Every structure is written in C-alpha cells, then in structure tokens.
Amino acid sequence: MTEAMKVRVEGVVQGVGFRPFVYTLAKSHNLSGWVLNDEQGVEIFLEGARGDLDAFLASLSERAPQAARLDDVKFETVAVQGFSQFEIVESRAGDRITTRISPDLSVCSDCLADLNNPADFHYEYPYVNCTNCGPRFSIIRALPYDRSATTMAAWKMCERCRQGYENPLDRRFHAQPVACGSCGPGYFFQNHGSDEKMRGVEGIKTCVEFIKQGKIVAVKGIGGYHLVLDASNREALKALRERKFRRDKPFALMVADLDLALELVELSDAAASALAGVARPILLAAQRQPAHYKRAPQLDLALIAPDNGDLGLMLPYTPLHHLLFKYGAPPVLVMTSANRSSEPIAFEDEQAKLDLFGIADGYLIGERPIHRRMDDSVLSVGSLGVQVVRRGRGLAPDAVVRLPVSKPVLALGADLKNTITLCIDGQCFVSQYIGDLEHESCYQAFQATAHDFLSMYNVASDQLTLVFDQHPQYLSSRFADRLEAAEKISVQHHRAHIASVLAEHKLYDEPVLGLAFDGTGYGDDGSIWGGEFFKGSLKSGFDRVGRLAQTRLVGGDAAAKWPLQALAGFLCELKGLEVDFSAAPFNLPEKRFRLAMQLAEKNLRCFPTTSVGRLFDAAAALCGFNLEQTFEAQAAIWLEHQGRLTTSSCRPYPFVFDKRSRELRWQAALTAMVSDRIKGRAVADLSRSFHLGLAVGAAEAAEVFCREYQLATVVLSGGVMQNLLLLEHLEKQLLAAGLRVLVNRRVPANDGGISLGQAALAAFRT
C-alpha cells in the first residue's frame, strides 16, 4: 500500500549537497516525490511503502553530507498524489526566510584530486569546488541559495560544467560556484605600479617567485586579501612590521601540511582535529623548541610572535593555497589579514590596491567578487577543550543555538571585537567578526552587516526587537537610536557575557553564579566594571552580588594603552608603600609614571573601576612590561607567557575575599608582588603566583556565594577568561569544590560573544 509523507528539514542544508543526497537516498528506497530548497530549509515530499518511508527517515540523519547539519526534522502523513518518480525541483519563495546559510568550506579531498589530475578539466583551476566545499556565505547576495543570487551570476557555465551541475548523481549538482578554467573566473598577478596582468598558472608562479625573493604579496582568498610572505625571511618580516605599523602583534602562519604543524607546535588530538577540520581556522598552540624545526629551521619566532609562547597556525584551505605550495612557495608562510592596523580586511580589488599602497609589492587577484568580507576564524585549545577566540570564515554565520522565541531579535554587540546576532524563529545567527567600531571603516562595516542581516532574512522594523549595550556613548548603542524597531532593549555588558554562556549550553531556568572578568564595561552605577560576580538565570536576569575591590582608572581609556597608568591607580590604594618605581628593578618611565601617580593621588581624570583586565596590566607593569600596548591585552598575554615559563612550585599571592564588603581584595597580592620583585624573585614565578592567587581567591569567593545562594554551577566569561593559564587554575579550584564549570565554546568569551548574550537576555524579556 502506497503512503505519502511530507518532511521538513532545518539546519545547514543548502549549498552542502543535501538535495542530491536526498535524491539518491529516495531512489535507493524506491520512493517517488520531490525535494526543494525554500526559505526555511529543505522540504521533501515522499510516496512509497511504509517500510521504505521509515528506512528513508532513519538514514536521513545518519548519512547526511559532512558539511550539512540537521537541527530539526519534522514529518507528517499527507495525501498520496501519485508521483511516478523522484525529482529535484526549483527553489520556492515564501514569506519568511529562516534557513541557515552554510559557512565557507575548505576545499575537499575530491576537488584536490581534480586539481592535481592532468586528465581532469579542473586541473590547476584555482576555484575548483563542489557541493562539499568552497565559498558560501562570502558570495551569497540573497536567499534562497541559487547561482543567480551569488557573485557567480555573471559567469555562464560551459557545457561540461552544466552537465555536472544538472546531474543529481554528480557531486557538483547545484554547486552554485561551479566553474572551470574555460568558463569561470580566474586569477592574475599584477606587479605593484604595473598594468600588466599575468594570468593563470603563470601568475601563480610569478607570485611564488616574488615571495621567495622576500617580497610581500597581497593574495585574494575566500573572504578577503591576505598579506603573504616567506616566514623565514627576517628582512621581509621586518618590512611588513614597518609598513603595517604592527610592532608587536603576532602574525598568523600558514603551513604546508599537518606534519609540519606538528613540528612547530604542541598539538593534542583535539587540537589537531580542530586545525584540520572543515573550518580550517587559525589555531593558537604552544610553540615547540626550535630543535624540532626540521623543515623550517630558519624561523625567527621573536619576529613572528614577540614575547608570546604560542603560534597561530592554519592549513591550506583553498585550491589556490595548494597551488602556491605546489609551485614552490616556502613551507611556512606569514598569512595575515591585508589591512592597515585595526582596519577591516581588504576585500574589493581596486580598494585593496588603495588600502595596501606602500605595503604590498604585488597582487594575486581573483576575479570572483567577494560579497562579504570575512577574517579567518581563530580557536584555542585548553583544559576545557576547544574555544572560539574569533568567529569568522568557516564558522560564521552558522546558527549557534536555538532560543525559545519567535519574534525577530537583532543584537548589536559591543564596540570592541564587534559581532551582531540575529534571531529568527529562535535561531541565533552570529555574524562574522567585524572589529573595533572606533575605526570609521569598521563602523561602516558594522552598519552594513546589520542592514545585510535584516535584508537577507527579510525582517521588517515593525517586527523587530533591537538590543544594544547599556553604555550610552557606544557607537553601536547610538546606532540603535537611528534604527526603527518595535521594541528597544539595553543590556548591561557583563550580564551579556554570562548570558552568552548559558545560551550556548541551553540553560534557561537554572540559577548560576557568573564570573565576568574583562577589561571594561559600563556598570549600573556609571562606573567601569570588569570584575563582577552575578547570580541568576537567563529567565530571571542577573543580580550583581560581588566584585573586585574598586580602584581608580587613571586617564580613562588611556590606562588600557599604558599599563603603568593602570598600575598607578592600584598603587595609590596601597598604604605605606615607599618604593621608587622609576629605579631598578621596575624601571618605569619616570615622567609618565610620576604624572599618573599625581593624577591618581589627587583623583583627577580618574574613574572608579573593578576591571580585572586593568589588574593584569598593573601586574604586568610590576613584572617589567612598561611600554605602550600596541594591541589589545598585549600586557596580559605577555604576563601569561611569563607565567608559563617557570617550573617552580609557586605559592599563590593572597587575594582575599571580604565577606562583609562582598569584594575580592587584591591589595595584599600586589604588595607581595612588589616585595618579591625587589628581592629579585624571577618574573616567571611572580606571574605564576599572581595567576594562581587570583584563581584561588576567585574560587573561594565563588564557593561562598554558591553556598549562600545554594548554587551548583559557575559560569566563566569575559575577555580575561581567554587567559588559559588563569582558566586552568580556576577550573581546577572550582571542580575541587564540587562545582560545575561552564565556559564559552562556540562564541568568544571576549566581546565577540556579547551580541549572543544580548539576544538571549532580550529573548526572555519580550
């Protein structure tokens, strides 16, 4: 007896070979009907025997394509319509778009085989792709995902490409970017200042020769341009730092293969899997000793990653990258975002030439336009597993979680490390990393991304709940004033940090203790928060129950640039400390430090703060970091690196929790640190004692609060929680106390996760 069934599949199911998979699966079970893409995902109509229908459903999730993700499968029995065969039909337009867009995917092994097979018509074609790999989010202009709605619309397929595109049994069936060297876009090399274009493989070979000669080349990738050079060439490294005004910040490296990565850094099985996964992120991992560097013995780590114990590595993820290595590129390449410091990555060809004037010596330009700029994703791996540091290519804009809310919510994030989050029918789509909005180009990119998301998912202003940071002077918050929305909600910065973790772990009702440790955030009282203890839940909200002991932030935002200014605010709270900090062993710049101390003592141009980020800056200044920070958290990263260098058994400095004031007090810890530095104790030991002491003190405070409020779960978030040395110690202390520990995993603990937390809190207030 023939029966009929309609199946609705939601998740990442467009642009990943899901329809041809369904076609093949239906055929194998003798089913007729159809499958199509629409705004919600994929819809399937099936007719056949009951046993075959059941077998189809059982196989649907078990055998789905690798790049697909099935988040919801619904089915219902319907009337038989009498189809004689199974077909893939055209996409259907509906009222509301809720389908998930696939992130950009690294090139698959099958396409790499085609790339290197002289008998295949994709041989050495730098844009080869199929339904299992290639660009997605970076080229989509609109939904549903069809070729006409991508940046490939201008290229008409040749007959050979069309045959694969139209054959449901071919892995290029409806792969929207499908093309070959005969019909698709190509690459060409252009020397700086020349109009001559060297096309195809000859252009790639010329690019390689430029790199081998020590020159810097801007290479167009999936989400934008990279600046590429030989990582073993010291003069090229120096030139890039000078031209890009990037004195200290580490450069990301691309290595030819996983074996080479294992020579350079320590990789656990989980870390190696993350590095080689389909997202192909930059992975931060601990450096190995140079004695292990057999294929890249000339690397100067002091130029690549100054004062840093980690390297950021990635593997080739486009056909072009593999061609560069095939034609002799050095096995380790610096591959850093092509921009001037702090500006967004360049992605439009002519604008890239203007932006990179004076930096790049040549350009390897791809003709396929990029619709959306995308930085590389960055991951780290610690004792708590894989964590996202920056969410970009390969991860965004996949929905992070589903929340129980039907009304559209747009969360605008924070001004630093900005991302936005759009919730449609409860699905939370977190954008790519946008950047720091104080830079005009980043602010423009932020506005464009917000409008892009609303347009992509066809959200009307009268349906929208708009969420933004409580800080009245944030550019993102002021932008919210200009957008129309049915409702507008402000959310305090650190509550959003804690909420982001609970949203990821789908904990809506359970009360928790939240520790939000970061650099800065506008507090309820108008002061600068950054060391907060909260109790509550997503549904009930969060009450602040404790804090780091308050101090003075000297010069406001300038204290985040100069650790010695942060130190001055802390030192003015210490009584009876008579030390000349301009002399050895501290050697702080006398004039600037004296002025900072005068301002602190007179409480001029000072702001009250509980910032743990500034506490780390102060500790770094005591340990010898007395320069201006050239990138965010540089001093804290340096201090963490120092703490990892010791093999001594270090006692924790005394961070004392005052039950009466509900404050975690740092005074005794910094006093001990000053005393130990004067006595000549090793900086590495000072740093380890500081990290361990803060972990012990914070855990003791957490135990007190958990006992008092009968809580069993502790949530850790905020930029400081990216410090793996602190996190490892803190987790150990909390677990020893019998407490459950939750951290961010799919969005960053830094401000890149704020928008998800904002959206989650708003979801339960609407």
N, C-alpha and C positions, 0 to 999 in steps of 0.2 A: 504493500500500500504506500502510495506517494504522500509525503507530508511536506510542508513548507515552513521555513523559519527565516526571520529577519535578525541579523546580528549587527550590533553597533560596537565599534572598537575605537577607543580613545587612547591617546598617548602619542608617542613619536612614531607615527605610522604613515607619514607622507614623505616621499623623497628617499625612502630607505629600502625600496624593493618589496614593499608589503603587498601591493596588489598582485604582482606576478606570483608571489609566494602563495597568496590565496587562490589564484587561478590554478596553479599546479596542484595545490592541495585538494581543491574541489574536484578537479579532473581525476585525481588518484582515488577519490572516494565515490566516483560515478554520480556526481551531483551536477545539477544544472542551475542556472540563475545568473547573477551578475555581482560585480563589486565596483564601487566607485569611491572617489575622494569627495568630501564636502567640507563645509566649514567646521564641523565638529570632529572630523577624523576620517574614518572609513566605514561605509555601510555595505553590508553583504546581504543578498537575498539568495536563499538556497532551497532547492527542491530535490527530494530523493527519499530513499528508505530511512526509517528511523535509526537503524543501526549505523548507517553511513553518516547521517547528520550528527549523531553522538560522537562518532570517531573523528569527524572533522573538528568539532569543538574541542575535543581532548588534545588534538595535535596543534591547534591554533596557537596556543601559548607556548607549548613545549618546543616547537620547531620554528618559531618566528625568526626572521633575519637578525643577524647580530646587532645591527645598528638600530633596530626597532625596539621600542619599549611600550608594552601594553599595560596601561594603568587601569583600564576599566573595559570589561567585555560584558555586554548585555544582549540577551536574546529573547525572542518571543515567537510563539507559534502564530502563523498567519495563514491566509487562504492560499491554496495552490493556484498558480496562474498558468501552468502548462508550458514552461520553457523547455526547449529541446536540447540546449547546450549551455555551457557556462561562458560568460563574456566579461571583459573589462570594458566598462563604459565611461563616457566622458564625465569630468568633474561636474558637480552640481552646486549651484549657488543657493544659499539660504539666507536666513535673516541675521543670525549672529554667528560670528566666527569664534570658535573656541579650540580649534585644532592646535596641536603642538607643532612648532617648527623644529626640524632637526638642526642641531648644531652642525658646523662644518666638520667633515670627517677626513681623517688621514687616508692616504692612498692605500688601497688594499693589495694583498699579495697577487691576486689575479691580474690586476692592472699593471703591477710592477713587472709581471711576467710578459705582458703585452708590450710594455715599454722597452724591454730588452730583447724582444724577439724580432729579428730582421724580417721574418716571414709575415708578421702581423702588420696591418695597415695603421696601427697606432704606434709603431716603432719610433722611439725617441720623440714622441709628441708630448710636450710638457704639460698639457692639460688633459691627459687621458683620465677617464673616470668611468664609474658605473653606478648602479643603484646602491652599491655597498660602500661607496667612498666619494670624496670630492666635496666641492663647496655646496652649501645650502643657505644658511642664514645670511651670509655675506653677499649673496647675489639675488635674494628674493626681494621683489618690489611690492608684491601683494599676494594675498591668498585667495583661492586655493593655489597650491604649488604646481603651476604648469609653466612650460617653457616661455610662453608669451608674457608671463609675469616675472621673468628673471632678466638679468643683464645679458643673457644669451639670446634674447629675442631677435637681435639683428643678424644672427648667423643662420643661414638656411642649411639644413643638413644635406650632405651628399647622399647618393643612393645607398652606399654601403652602410653609412651611419643610420639612415632611415630604416633599413631592414632590421637592424638590431633594436632600434627604438620601438618598432611596431610589433616585434615578435615577443609574445608573453613568456616564451621559454628562454629568451636571451637575458643575460644579466644586465644588459643596458636597456631593457624595456622601460620606457618612460623615465629614463635617467635624464632629467631636464638639461644638464650642462653637456650632454654627449656631443662629441665632435671629433674630428681628426685633423691631420695636417692639411688635408685637401679642402676642408670646408670650414674649419673653425679658426678662432683667434690664435695667434702665435706670440712669440717673444722676439724682441730685438734688443741689441746692445747699442748704446749711444754714449760716446765719449763726452765728458763734460765740455761744453763750449763748441761742440761739433753737431752739424745737422745730419751727418752720415749715419745710417742705420744698418747694422749687421744683423741679419735675420736668422732665425732657426738655430741649428746646432752650432753654426759658425759664431753666432752671437754669444752663445753659452760658453764656447771655448775661449772666446776673447775675454769674457768676464772672468773666467778661471785664471787666465794669464795675468789680468790686472791684479787679482787677489794675490797670486804668487809673487808678483812684483812689489807687494807691500802697499798696494793702493786700497782705497775704501770705495766699495761699490754699493749703491742703493739697489736692492733687489725686490721686485714686487712679488708678494706672496698672496695668500688667500684673503687676509684681512687688511693688508696694507704693506708698506715698504719696510724692509729691514736694512740696516747698515751692516755690511758683511766685510770681514777682513780675516787675514790669517792670524789666528790666536797666538801663534808662536813668534810673530814678528813684533818685537818690542817697539820699534820706531812707528809702526802703524798703530799700535795701541796708544802710544803717547800722542800721536797726531789726532786720533779720534777723541781722546780726552780733552785736548786743547781746542779742537774745532767745535766740539759739542758742549764745552764748558761743563764737563762732567768729571770733576776732580777725583771723587772717591767712590761713587756708587758702582757696585759690581756690574760686570757685563754678563749677559747670558751667552752660553756656548751651545753650538750645535755640533754633535759628534757623529761620525760616520755610521756607527753601529753600537749595539748594546755591549759588546765585548770591550770596546774602547771606553764606554761609560764606566764599566766595572773597574777598569784600570785607574780611573781618575777619582772616583768617589765610592763611599761605602753604601751599598745598596742591599737592603733586606729583600726578601721575596716580594713583599707588598709594595716596596718602593720600585723595584724593577718592573712589576706589573703595571704600576701607575705610569711609569716613564714610557713603557712600550704600548700602553693602551691606545684605544682608537682616538682619544682626545689629543694624544701626543703633546702633553703640557711641558712647560719648563718645570723641572723638579729640583728643589733645593735639597742638597745632600752633603754630608760631611766629606771634606777633602781627604784623599788618601795621601800618604807620603810620596814625594816625587820618585822614590826608588821604584815605585810600581809603574811609572810612566814609560812604558816601552815604546809605544808608537808615537808618543808626543812628549819627548824628553825635554824640549826647549820651552815649555810653558813657564811664563813668569807670573806666578799667582799674585804677587804683590801689585802687578799692573792690572790683572784681570779682576781680582776681588780683594782690594786692600783691606787689611785688618779684619778679615772675615774668614771663619773656619769652614764655610760652605761654598759650594759651586752651584750655579744654576745651569742645569744641562737639559737639552732636548734632543730628540732623534729626528731625522728627516721625516717630513710628513706630507710633502707634495712631490709629484713626479719631477718637478724642476730641481728640487733639492738632490734627489738621487742622480740626476744628470750632472749636476755640478760636481758631485763626488766621482762619478764615473769618468769625467773628463779631467780629473787630476786636482781638484780642489784639495787643499790641506785637510787632514782628517779631523782637525778641530778648528772650527770657525767661530769667531765672535759673530753673533747674530742678535743685534739689539734693535729695538724699535727705532725706526727712522723718524726722528723729530729733533727739535731743539729741546733742551732740558725742560721737563714739566709740561710740554705741549702735547697734544694728541698725536698719535701715529699718522704719518702722511699716507694718503690712500688714493688721491686723484693725481693723475700723471703730471699734468702741467703745474699744478700747485706744488707737487712734490719737488719739482725742479727748482721752484722758487724757494720753498721752505728749506731745502737742503743745499742751497747755494753756499759754497765755501766749506761744505762738509764732505760731500761725495765727489769722487773723481770720475765716476761713470755711473750709468744707469742700465739695469737689465729690466726692461719694461714689458709687461704682459698686456696684451690688447683687450682681454676680457675686463670690463669695468667692475669695480667693487662698489656695491650699493651701500654697504655698511662697513665702516672701519672696525677692526677687531684686533686688540692686542692678544698676545699669547696668554693662555691661562698659566697660572703658577700654583704649584702644590708643594706641600712639605709633608714629611712623614716622621712622626714621633711615637712616643709610647702609647698615645691614644689613637694611633692609626693615621690614615691619610686625611689631610685637611687642606682646604682651598685657601690660598693666600690672595690670588687674583682670579676673578672669573671672566674668561674671555673665550677666544677661539677654542672650539672643541667641547665647551660646556654650555655657554650661553646660546640661545635663550631658553634652554630646556626648562620646563616647569619643575621647580624644586619640591613643591609639596601641594597638596590639595587641602584647602580650608573649608569649613562648613559655612560658606557664604555665597549667595547668588548675585548680589549687587556688585557691579564693577568697581574695583578699588585701584587707584593709581597712587603709589607711594614714591615720593621724590628723593628719598635718601638724605644724605648729609652733604656738606660742601667738600669734604676731603674724600678721596677714593670713591667718588660718587658712582652709584648704580641706581636704577629705578626698578620698581616692581609693579607689574600689572596683574591683578587678579580678575579672571573671567570665569564665571561659574565655579568659583572656588579654586581654580588652577592658578598658581602663583608663578608667573613668568618673570624671572630676574634677568635684567639686561646685562650686557657686557660691561666691563669696567670702562668708565668714562673719563675719570681723572679728577683733578682738583679745580674746583669751579672759580677760584680766584684768577685763573688764567682765562682770558677772554675766549680763546679758541676752544677751551674745554667747556666753558659756559655755553657757547654756541652749540657744541656737540650735545650737551645735556638737553638743551631746548629741543634740538632736532630729534633726539631719541625719544623724548616724551611725546612729541607730536607723532612720531613714527609709530610708536606702540598704539596710540589711540586710533590712528588711521588704519593700521594693519588689522586691528581687531574691531574696527567699525564701532567705537564706543562714543555715544552721544553725551554731551556735557550734562544733560538733564538726568542721566542715569548714574553719573559718576560720583563716587566718594573720593575726595582728594586728601592725601595725608602728607604731612611735612614736619620738619624738625621744629621744636619749640623755640629755637634761637631766633629772635626777631630780626637779626641782621644777616642771617644766612641768605645767600643768593637764591638757593633752592626754595627757601620759605617765602622770599619776596616774589619769586616767580609764581608761586601758588596764588598770590593775590591777584595775578593777572589772568589766571585760568578760570573759566566758568565751570562750576560743578554744582551738583545737587546738595552736597554737604562737604564741609572742610573741617579737618581734624588735625590738631597739632599734637605731637607725641614727644615726650622728653627723650633725649638722646640715649641715655644709658638704659632706660627701660626698654627701648627698642633693641639694644644689644641682647638683653636677656630674652626678650620675646623671640628673636630670630632663632635661638637655640631650641626653644620649646616648639616653635612652628616646624622646624626640621624634624624633630622627634615626635611630632604629633601628640604632644601633651597639652591638652586644653584646660582640663579641670584640676589636675594635680597641683597642690601648692608646693612651691620650691623655695630654696634660698638662692638668690642670684648674686654673683660677684661680678661687677662690671668695672674692670681696671683698664683705663686707657689714658690718652693724653689730655683731651679736653672735651667738654660738652656743657651746654648751658643748663644750669640747675634750676630747680623750682624757686630757689631764693635769689636767683640772679647771679650767683657766684659760679665759679668754674669747677664743675665736678670732674671726677675721674678715678675715684677710689670708693665705690659705693656697694653697700650691702642692701639687697631688697628681699622682701618676702611677698609671695602672692602667686597668681597664676594668670594665664592668658585671659581667662574669662573674668576673673575678679580684679585684675590690674595688680600693680606692684606698689607696696609701701616701702619707703626708704627707712631702714631700721638701724643702719650703722654707716660708718665712713672712715676713711683715712683721716688722721688728725690734720686739721687745716693749717695751711701756711700762706705766705704771701708770694704771689706771682709777680716778679719784677719786670715791668715793661710790657706786660700782656703777651701778645703773640711772639714778641722778640725773645722771650725766655725759651721758646721752643727751638729757636735758632742757636742760642748761646747757652750751653749747659752751665756755664759759670753764673749766669743770671738766675737760672733756676736754683743753683746752689746758694746764692746769696739769700734768697727768700727762706730757705730752710735754716741756714746758719744763724739768721737774726733771731730765731726762736730758741737757740741753744744758749743757755746762760753760763757765764764764767769760762767761756772757751777763748783763751788768748793764744792765737796762732797766727803767724804771718803766712798767709796763703800765697803770697807772691814769691816766697822763697822756697827752696827745696824742702821736702820732696814734691810739693804741689805745683809750684811754678806757674800759678795763674797769671795771665796778663794784668799787670798791676793797675794800669789806668782804668780799664774797663771794669775790673773786679771792684776797685775802690768805689767807682761811681755806682755800681749795682748795690753795694753794701750801704752806701749813703741813702739811696732811694728806699731800700728795704727798711733801714732803721727809722727813717722819717715817714715811712708808709706813703711815699709819693709815687704816683704812677704804678701802684701795686693793686693787685686784685686777689681776693681770697680764693683759695683753691684747695681741692682734695686730690689732685692729679697724681696717680701712680706713675704716669709717664714722665712727669717732671721730677718725681723722686728718683727714677732711674737716671735721668740726666744729671741730677745732683751727685749721685753715687759715681757716675762715670767721670765727672769733673774731679772728684776727690781721688779717683784712681789714675788720673793723668790725661783724660780727654778734655782739653781746654781750648779747642778750636771751634770755629763756627760749623754747625752741621750743614752739609750740602745736600742732604736728602733726609726725608722723614725717618725718625728713630735711629739715625746713624749712631748716636752715642750709646743707645741701649743695645743695639746689635753688637757694637764693639765690646761693651761690658759683658754681654753674654758669651762672646767669643773668648774673652779673657777667663771667664769662669770655667770654661770647658778645658782650659789648658792645664789645670792643676790635677795632680794625682794624690794630693794630700788629703787627709781626713780633716775636714774643716768644721769648726763649731758654728752654729747659726748665730748671727747677730741678734740681739734682743729686740724684736718687735713685740710690744706688749699691748694686749687688748684690755682697755679700760672699760669694765662693765658699767660703771656709773655714767660715763660720758658717751658710751657706745662707740668709742673711737679706737682704731688701731694706731698706736703711737709709734713713731719712728725715731724719736729723739735719742733714745739710748743706743739704737743701732748706728746712727750716723756719728755719734760721739765715739763709740768704739771703733768705727771705721777710721776716723781722723787719728785716733791714738795709735792704731795699728800701722797706719801709713807712716806716721812719724817714726815708729820703732823699726821701720824697714821691712815689714811683712810683705811678701810677694803680692803683686797686684792680682794675680790669678786667684790666690787664696782669699783676698779681700772680696773679690767679686763672687766667689762661690759662697762665702759666708753670708754675703748680702742676699743672694738668691735664696739660699736655704732658710735664712732668718725670715724673710718676707713670706715664704711658703708656710713655715711653721706658725708664724703669727696669724696669717690669714686663715689657716686651717683651724687654729684654736678659736678664733672669733666665730668661724662658721659652726664649729661644734656647739658653742654657747647658744647661738641663735637657733640651731636645729633642735637642741634640747628644749629651749624655751617655747618654741612655736610648734614642736612636735613634727618636724620635717625630716624627710629621709633622703631627699635629692638636692644636690648642689649643682648649679648651672654656672659655667665659667665663660665669659665673653669679654670683648673689648680688645683693642689693638695690643695691649700688653700681654694678653693670653696667646699671642703668636710666639712669645719667647718660650721655646721648648724646654730650656733648662729650668725656668720657673715652673712651667706647666708640669713637667715630670715630677719635680719635688712636691708640688701642691697636690697633684693627683695621689701620690704615694701617701701623703699625710691624711688626706680625706678618706681614702679607701681603708687605711688603718683604723680610722674612727668608725668604720662601718657605714659610711655614707656612699650613696650612688653619685657618680660624677658624669655630667653631660657637657659636651662642647660642640661648637660649630663643626660641621663636616662639609656640607655642600655649598655653603656661602662663607665668605671670610669672617673671622672673628673681628677683623678691623671694620672700618666704616663702610666697606663694601657689602656688609651684611645688614646694615641699618635699614635699608628700604624693605627687606623682607619682614623685619621686626615691626616696622611701622604698619605695614599692611596687615600683619597678624593681629596687632592690637586694635586696629580700626575695624577689622572683620567682626570682632566681638562687641563693638560699640555701635554698630549700625543695625 
